[in-house]
Amino acid sequence: MSYNILIVDDSRTTRMVISKTLNLSGIPINQLYEAENGRVALKILDENWIDLVLADINMPEMDGVEMVDQMAKDGLLKTIPVVIVSTEGSQTRIEEMRAKGVKAYVRKPFTPELIKNLVEDILGEKHVG
Amino acid sequence: MLDEYKTVLSEVFCDVLMRYAFMFGEECEKESILLDNPDYLHVNVSFNGYKSGNIGILASPELCIEMAANVLGTDMEDDNCANDAKDALAELANVVCGQFLSSAYGSEPIFNLSPPSVSEVSELEWQEIYENDNSLTFMVEDNPALIYLDIEQEAEV
């Protein structure tokens, strides 16, 4: 089985780093989608089957918190696992996001290995990269 | 800038440079920085919540291109690096801001960060920021860089 993963971050550099990490990870990727904010991400989610979302919090137009809230309102979207990849380190914020159903929280700067291991765990696949 | 903030900011900046961009930064005396290239890029991130303020970084386009190349794992001659230089600087500021706030205030307070804004800075702006007590100067891989911190009035808790 191969996966569709959506990367949501207003930083093109960060999206490229995560994409590169996932492409080199050995995880079977069918399609990588990218969005620069939550609003674009919701449009992609509406039009495509997505297995996992990796999202920043601080983004223009629609931030990651609002995006997760909008996903939670949809019967199908709320089942898609979300990993927050953010610079914020507030434990209060982390707990807030977990209470909204976020699967994991990664602090920037992250290592490629951390992203790889986390995605493997969530998707339930173990691959030798 | 309070001395306690200066120390934290300096340590965070160097730490993030290493972990995000694989670059070595060293704080230096302001007098040792020569303004030989006025075409610097200026990124600013504002924050509010427990405290309000903003953090800014000034760096040369050459440093930003090298940073982008390091982050992306490509060569500096790659055209993408020039295109992504501003974005790499913006993300550096974003990460530095987040790390500074948790280092300075702990893991409990919530902060809201604005998306970084990048602009070109004039020689006059550089000089004003350089002379401000809120700024620190660094050498990053033989390139000068400035970072500054402004803390506004204390927000009501």
Interface residues (C-beta under 8 A of the other chain):
Chain A: D10 S11 R12 T13 T14 M16 V17 K20 N58 M59 P60 S86 T87 E88 G89 S90 Q91 T92 R93 R107 K108 P109
Chain B: V16 R19 Y20 A68 V71 L72 G73 D84 D87 A88 A90 E91 N94 V95 C97 G98 Q99 L101 S102 S107 E108 P109 I110 F111 N112 L113 S114 P115
